[in-house]
Each structure stands twice: as structure tokens, then as C-alpha cells.
Amino acid sequence: MTEHADFFADTELWRDILFADVYSLKQKSPAEKQATRDVWLRDFLYSDYRLPQQRETGAVFFRSLVRDDYKGLFHAVIGASGIRDRVVVEEYQHRTPRLNAAASRYMMENAAVFDALDIADPLDRACCFIRACKYGFILEHFRKMTFKALICFADMQPVEHLLARYFRAQGVTTLTLQHGLYVDYGDMDTVNVINYQHQPSEYFLSWGPESSQLIKHHHPGNTTVNCGKPLIFNASGGEVSEKPQPYIAVFLDQRIFNQQNEDMLQIASACARRTGRRVKVRFHPSIRKEEFLQRFPDIREQLHFQDADFVIGHTSSLIYEALSLGCRVLRYDSEVPGIPLPDNCTFRTLEQLEARLALPQPEGLAQQYFCATGEASLRRYADFFREALPELAGQAAA
């Protein structure tokens, strides 16, 4: 880091990069923090980082979030970009029983980063120093490469944020894709605010006006471009041999909103009993399914939902994807901030839900969240890359 000491000595830089890590430590006891420090140290030092050959290339596409649907979305955009001279970086960290000598050496040689961390608690500071070294170690690999554009999948992720921040300062064109629908949480204390508060890239390629407006509000100096979402969740359950029983599809939210999940399920279950429907649930990955299946024995888990009579959710981005698929959608409205729907599409009580169901769903709602999907979206991405990076982008693959 000595060559760029001023950049890495920036206290505000590390405050941003380590925001999520600091947040995760806030509610932990000293013993839990010590355990986290050991886990983070082993994660860094006992991993192989399978990164691309250090060579000159046109563009680097970088994805640190590991999930199959993210991979599909990422590669759809890569294909649409028309950029042939590229390297794609994803799923690059692999745990190993062997000490990574280069990572260990990097940590020892960059002990000065510890002094750049404005973190009062010494244990928190030690934990975050390990994380900073991990992110810096990955950046160090790419500093030895030459390229004209960096395309991040989600630069609210610490390592992608650091890469975008560094290479933008070096004059490299930086772009970020949208990986989810972002809720404006206002003053609510949640780590999810980094989805819009952190936007270090020059360009943000948005799914639609709702997200663009949020990013513009927080980063007026950056450029937002509405490109849509190429891949929408396949909600079809395939062919069935007999007529299915009518049902309500419920998308449960992340675990921190379990109280709202329970309230929503109680209303859905009551509605189902009164109307002869069943309740089928799509669980958030953070939820302990068994707790809900025991408390609500009549519900069933089901991933597809397109044949549901209607869909309800809380803050899940899936309810907006359901809109784009033509589903009838209603949002459970609680004190938790969420992406807005019109009043006649929201409810707080069983009576409100039943009253909303008697009204027609407004037309064109999905356009606010997804300006385009499928091939129409891919054409928007192709047009953007041809205009923004004409020296790199050719004709996008069909």
C-alpha cells in the first residue's frame, strides 16, 4: 500500500468500507466478538483467492455476492454488454486447510491500516483490521492490472465498494448494477441503508424509476440509467393434472421482521378460512421455517406463485416482481419502511385486505419498479454499453 499511502490512510474511506462489518459487531458481546475475530482471521488467511491473471484487458466484471439467481442476472448483463475483451470475477474465494502465505504477509506489511481505523473499541478495531486487510489484499491484485472499465454487481459489498472507489479515483470508468429493490429506511437503524447510501461508481444501472430516484437523491453527482431487469423469477409451477385448490401466496420477510411476518400470516390465514382458500408460503432464507410451520400448521411451503389468487408480502422485492408477471399483489403495511404501493394495494387488517380485494388493481404499476424485462431490458443494457463504452462494446450477443 505504500505507493498509495494517502488513499489507504483515509479514515472516511475505511468508515464507509467497513460500515457493514462494524454494524454486525454492534450487538455482540465481547466473547462473541472474540469468536468473530477468530472466524474472520481464518476466513482471510485460510482461503485461496482464484483471481484472474494480471494482464491488460478491456473490462473487469466483478461479483462478490454468491447466489445462483445473482449469477444468472450478472451473466445476462455481461452477455448484453457486447464486451469481448473482459475478465469475469465471481465465486473466487475457496477455503483451504493451508495457510495462505501471501495473505499473511500482506497483513504484516500493512499494519499501518490499523491506525487509519477510527474505531474506539479495541476488539472491534482488531476485527475490522482483519476485514480491511482482506479487502485490500483483493484490491492489490487488481492494482497490477490495466483495464478501462470496472463493472460491479453490488458495490454496497465492502470489497466491491473499495474497488470502485479506488479505480474511479484512477480514472477508470466504474459502473454498478442493481441487485435488488432498495427500501428508503429513513432514520431506521438497519445495515440495509448501504444499498443507497453507498454508491461509489460513476454509473448506476437501475431496474426502474423507483430505484433511480432513490440513488439520485443520495448521489446527485452520479449518473443513473434505467435499464430494467433482464431476468424475472420464474413463478410458474408447470403443468398440473387436476384443478388446484385456490390459494393465497405469502412472501415472508427477513428474520428481523418476524413479528410482521406473523401478523401477515394471521391475516392471510383468517382470509383463507373465510374464503375457502389455502395459504402457501415462500420463506426468506434467514427464517427458521420450522417455527412458522409449527405455529401455523395449515400453511404449506411453495416456491412458485403465478397461479395464486393473489400475492401478499411486506418488504420483499418479490411482490414487485409478481406485479411484472401479472399477479394480483397487496402489500402488508406496517411501521417498517417499504417500497410504496398505492393505498388501494396496501392493508393492515383483515377487513382492509378484504376491502382492497373488492377493488381492481391499478394498471401499469410494475413499470415504476421494472422499466423493462427480458429482451427489452437486454436491449437497454446493450444500448447503454455501446454509448458509454464504445471502444469496448460491440454487438451484444443474441
C-alpha positions in Angstrom: 0.0 0.0 0.0 3.0 2.3 0.3 2.6 3.5 -3.3 -0.9 4.8 -2.5 -0.5 5.5 1.2 -2.7 8.6 1.2 -5.7 6.7 -0.2 -5.4 3.9 2.3 -4.8 6.2 5.2 -8.2 7.9 4.6 -10.3 7.4 7.8 -13.5 8.2 6.0 -12.7 5.6 3.3 -12.5 2.9 5.9 -15.5 4.1 7.8 -17.5 3.5 4.6 -15.9 0.3 3.5 -16.3 -1.3 7.0 -19.8 0.0 7.7 -21.5 -3.4 7.5 -18.7 -5.1 9.5 -18.9 -2.5 12.2 -22.7 -2.9 12.2 -22.5 -6.6 12.6 -20.3 -6.2 15.7 -22.6 -3.7 17.4 -24.9 -6.2 19.1 -22.2 -8.8 20.0 -20.8 -9.5 23.5 -17.0 -9.4 24.0 -16.9 -13.2 23.9 -18.9 -13.2 20.6 -16.5 -10.6 19.2 -13.5 -12.7 20.1 -15.1 -15.6 18.3 -15.9 -13.4 15.3 -12.3 -12.2 15.2 -11.0 -15.8 15.0 -13.6 -16.7 12.3 -12.7 -13.6 10.2 -8.9 -14.3 10.6 -9.3 -17.9 9.5 -11.6 -16.8 6.7 -8.9 -14.5 5.4 -5.7 -16.5 5.9 -7.0 -19.9 5.1 -8.5 -19.3 1.7 -7.4 -19.5 -1.9 -8.3 -16.4 -3.9 -8.8 -17.6 -7.5 -8.4 -14.2 -9.3 -7.7 -13.6 -13.0 -4.3 -13.4 -14.5 -2.8 -10.0 -14.0 -2.9 -8.7 -17.6 -4.2 -5.9 -19.7 -7.9 -6.2 -20.6 -10.9 -4.1 -21.6 -13.2 -4.5 -18.6 -13.4 -6.3 -15.3 -16.8 -7.7 -14.3 -16.8 -8.3 -10.5 -19.4 -10.1 -8.4 -18.8 -10.9 -4.7 -22.4 -12.0 -3.8 -22.7 -15.7 -4.2 -26.2 -16.9 -5.2 -27.5 -18.7 -8.3 -30.1 -16.1 -9.2 -27.4 -13.3 -8.9 -25.1 -15.3 -11.2 -27.8 -15.6 -13.8 -28.6 -11.8 -13.7 -24.9 -11.0 -13.8 -24.2 -13.1 -16.8 -27.3 -11.8 -18.7 -25.8 -8.3 -18.4 -22.3 -9.4 -19.3 -23.8 -11.0 -22.5 -25.7 -7.9 -23.3 -22.7 -5.6 -22.8 -21.1 -6.8 -26.1 -17.7 -6.5 -24.3 -15.5 -9.4 -25.5 -12.2 -8.2 -24.1 -13.0 -8.9 -20.4 -12.4 -10.9 -17.3 -15.2 -12.1 -15.1 -14.5 -12.4 -11.4 -17.0 -14.4 -9.2 -17.1 -17.1 -6.5 -13.3 -16.6 -6.2 -12.8 -17.4 -2.5 -12.3 -21.0 -1.6 -11.5 -22.2 1.9 -8.4 -24.4 2.4 -6.6 -26.1 5.3 -3.4 -24.5 4.2 -2.2 -21.0 5.4 -2.2 -18.5 2.5 1.3 -17.2 2.9 0.7 -14.2 0.6 -2.3 -13.1 2.7 -0.4 -13.5 5.9 2.5 -11.4 4.5 0.1 -8.8 3.3 -1.4 -8.4 6.8 2.0 -8.0 8.3 3.2 -5.5 5.7 0.1 -3.3 6.0 -0.2 -3.0 9.8 -0.4 0.8 9.2 -4.1 0.3 8.2 -4.9 -0.3 11.8 -4.0 3.3 12.6 -6.4 4.5 9.8 -9.4 2.9 11.5 -11.4 5.3 13.6 -12.9 2.6 15.9 -12.8 3.1 19.6 -13.4 -0.4 20.9 -10.1 -2.3 20.6 -11.7 -5.6 19.9 -13.9 -4.1 17.1 -10.9 -2.4 15.7 -8.9 -5.7 15.6 -11.9 -7.5 13.9 -12.2 -4.7 11.3 -8.4 -4.6 10.7 -8.7 -8.2 9.5 -11.6 -7.4 7.2 -9.8 -4.3 5.8 -6.7 -6.5 5.0 -8.9 -9.0 3.2 -10.5 -6.3 1.0 -7.1 -4.6 0.5 -5.5 -7.9 -0.4 -8.0 -8.4 -3.2 -7.6 -4.8 -4.4 -3.8 -5.3 -4.5 -4.2 -8.0 -7.2 -6.3 -5.7 -9.5 -4.0 -2.7 -9.0 -1.4 -4.6 -11.1 -3.9 -4.9 -14.0 -4.7 -2.4 -16.7 -8.3 -2.0 -17.8 -10.7 0.7 -18.9 -13.9 -0.2 -17.1 -15.0 -1.9 -13.8 -18.5 -3.3 -13.6 -19.6 -4.2 -10.1 -22.5 -6.4 -9.3 -23.2 -4.8 -5.9 -20.9 -2.1 -4.7 -22.6 -2.0 -1.3 -20.4 -5.0 -0.7 -17.2 -3.9 1.0 -14.7 -5.3 -1.5 -16.6 -4.0 -4.5 -17.0 -0.6 -2.8 -13.3 -0.5 -2.3 -12.5 -1.5 -5.9 -15.0 1.1 -7.3 -13.7 3.8 -5.0 -10.1 3.2 -5.9 -10.4 2.7 -9.6 -12.8 5.6 -10.1 -10.1 7.8 -8.4 -7.6 6.4 -11.0 -9.8 7.5 -13.9 -11.3 4.1 -14.7 -15.0 4.1 -15.8 -16.9 2.5 -12.9 -20.4 1.0 -13.1 -22.7 -0.7 -10.7 -25.6 -3.0 -11.4 -28.8 -3.1 -9.3 -29.1 -6.4 -7.4 -32.3 -5.8 -5.5 -35.1 -3.3 -4.9 -34.0 -0.9 -2.2 -36.2 0.5 0.5 -35.6 4.0 1.8 -35.4 3.3 5.6 -35.2 6.9 6.7 -34.0 7.1 10.3 -34.4 3.4 10.9 -31.3 1.7 12.3 -30.6 -1.0 9.7 -27.5 -2.1 7.8 -29.6 -2.1 4.6 -29.2 1.7 4.2 -25.9 1.0 2.5 -27.8 -0.1 -0.6 -28.4 3.5 -1.4 -26.1 5.5 0.9 -23.0 3.8 -0.6 -22.8 4.3 -4.3 -19.2 4.9 -5.3 -19.4 4.2 -9.0 -19.9 6.8 -11.7 -22.8 5.0 -13.2 -25.7 3.1 -11.6 -27.7 0.9 -13.9 -31.2 0.8 -12.4 -34.1 -1.5 -12.8 -36.6 1.4 -12.9 -37.6 4.9 -11.8 -38.3 4.0 -8.2 -34.7 2.9 -7.6 -33.2 5.7 -9.8 -34.9 8.4 -7.8 -33.6 6.9 -4.5 -30.0 6.8 -5.8 -30.2 10.3 -7.4 -31.4 11.7 -4.0 -28.4 10.4 -2.2 -25.8 10.7 -5.0 -26.8 13.6 -7.3 -23.3 13.6 -8.9 -23.6 10.1 -10.2 -25.4 9.0 -13.4 -28.4 6.7 -13.1 -29.7 4.8 -16.2 -32.9 2.9 -16.3 -32.1 -0.5 -17.9 -34.7 -2.8 -16.3 -34.2 -6.4 -15.0 -33.5 -9.0 -17.7 -34.4 -12.0 -15.5 -37.6 -12.1 -13.6 -38.3 -15.1 -11.2 -40.0 -18.0 -12.9 -43.1 -18.2 -10.8 -44.8 -20.9 -12.9 -45.3 -24.3 -11.2 -45.6 -26.2 -14.5 -48.4 -28.4 -15.7 -50.8 -30.0 -13.2 -53.1 -32.9 -13.8 -56.0 -31.7 -11.7 -57.5 -28.4 -10.8 -55.6 -26.9 -7.9 -57.3 -25.5 -4.8 -57.4 -21.7 -4.8 -54.7 -20.3 -2.6 -53.0 -17.1 -1.3 -49.3 -16.8 -1.8 -47.4 -15.1 1.1 -43.8 -13.9 0.8 -42.3 -13.9 4.3 -39.7 -11.2 5.0 -36.2 -11.5 6.6 -35.9 -12.7 10.1 -35.6 -9.3 11.7 -39.2 -8.7 10.7 -40.6 -11.9 12.1 -43.3 -10.0 14.1 -44.6 -8.5 10.9 -44.4 -12.0 9.3 -46.6 -13.4 12.0 -49.1 -10.6 11.8 -49.3 -11.0 8.0 -49.8 -14.8 8.2 -52.5 -14.4 10.8 -54.4 -12.1 8.4 -53.8 -14.3 5.4 -54.9 -17.4 7.3 -58.1 -15.7 8.5 -58.9 -14.6 5.0 -58.2 -18.1 3.6 -60.6 -19.7 6.2 -63.3 -17.3 5.3 -63.0 -17.8 1.5 -62.1 -21.5 1.2 -58.5 -20.9 0.1 -55.2 -22.3 1.3 -52.1 -20.4 2.3 -48.8 -21.2 0.6 -45.6 -19.5 1.8 -42.3 -18.6 0.3 -39.7 -18.3 3.1 -36.9 -15.8 3.3 -33.6 -17.6 3.6 -32.9 -16.1 7.0 -36.1 -17.6 8.5 -36.3 -20.8 10.6 -39.1 -22.5 8.7 -39.9 -24.9 11.5 -41.1 -22.2 13.8 -43.7 -20.9 11.3 -44.8 -24.4 10.2 -45.4 -25.3 13.9 -47.2 -22.1 14.7 -49.3 -22.1 11.5 -49.9 -25.8 10.8 -52.2 -25.1 7.9 -49.7 -23.3 5.7 -47.5 -25.0 3.1 -44.2 -24.1 1.6 -44.2 -23.4 -2.2 -41.8 -21.5 -4.3 -44.0 -20.8 -7.4 -46.9 -18.4 -7.1 -48.1 -17.3 -10.5 -51.3 -19.3 -10.2 -52.2 -17.9 -6.8 -55.5 -15.9 -6.5 -53.4 -13.1 -5.1 -50.0 -12.5 -3.5 -49.2 -10.6 -0.3 -45.9 -9.5 1.1 -44.3 -7.0 3.4 -41.0 -5.6 2.1 -39.9 -8.5 -0.1 -38.8 -7.4 -3.6 -40.6 -10.5 -4.9 -44.0 -8.8 -4.6 -42.9 -6.2 -7.2 -41.6 -9.0 -9.5 -45.0 -10.6 -9.1 -46.6 -7.4 -10.4 -44.5 -7.6 -13.5 -45.7 -11.2 -14.0 -49.3 -10.0 -13.9 -50.2 -11.2 -10.4 -52.7 -9.5 -8.1 -50.5 -8.0 -5.4 -51.2 -6.5 -2.0 -48.6 -5.2 0.5 -48.9 -5.6 4.3 -48.3 -2.0 5.6 -46.5 -1.8 8.9 -44.4 0.8 10.7 -41.4 -0.7 8.8 -40.4 1.4 5.7 -41.1 -0.3 2.4 -41.2 0.4 -1.3 -44.6 2.2 -1.7 -47.6 0.8 -3.5 -50.9 2.8 -3.9 -53.2 2.9 -0.9 -55.7 0.6 -2.5 -53.0 -2.1 -2.8 -52.0 -2.0 0.9 -53.6 -3.3 4.1 -53.1 -3.6 7.8 -56.1 -5.6 8.9 -58.3 -8.5 7.6 -61.1 -6.0 6.9 -58.8 -3.8 4.9 -57.5 -6.8 2.9 -61.0 -7.9 2.0 -61.9 -4.4 1.1 -58.9 -4.0 -1.2 -59.7 -7.3 -2.9 -63.0 -5.9 -4.0 -61.2 -3.2 -6.0 -59.5 -3.6 -9.3 -55.7 -3.4 -9.3 -54.3 -0.2 -10.9 -52.7 -0.8 -14.3 -49.1 -0.2 -15.1 -47.8 -0.5 -11.6 -44.8 -2.7 -12.5 -43.3 0.0 -14.8 -42.3 2.1 -11.8 -40.1 -0.7 -10.4 -39.0 -2.5 -13.7 -38.9 -0.2 -16.7 -38.3 -3.3 -18.9 -37.8 -7.0 -18.5 -36.5 -9.9 -20.7 -35.3 -9.0 -24.1 -36.5 -5.4 -23.9 -34.2 -4.9 -20.8 -31.2 -6.6 -22.5 -31.6 -4.1 -25.4 -31.4 -1.3 -22.9 -28.2 -2.6 -21.4 -26.7 -3.2 -24.9 -27.5 0.4 -25.8 -26.0 1.8 -22.7 -22.7 -0.1 -23.1 -22.4 1.0 -26.7 -22.9 4.6 -25.8 -20.9 4.7 -22.6 -18.0 2.4 -23.7 -18.0 2.5 -27.5 -14.4 1.4 -27.7 -15.2 -1.8 -25.7 -18.7 -2.8 -26.6 -19.6 -4.5 -29.9 -22.9 -6.0 -30.9 -24.4 -7.8 -28.0 -24.9 -11.5 -28.2 -28.5 -12.6 -29.1 
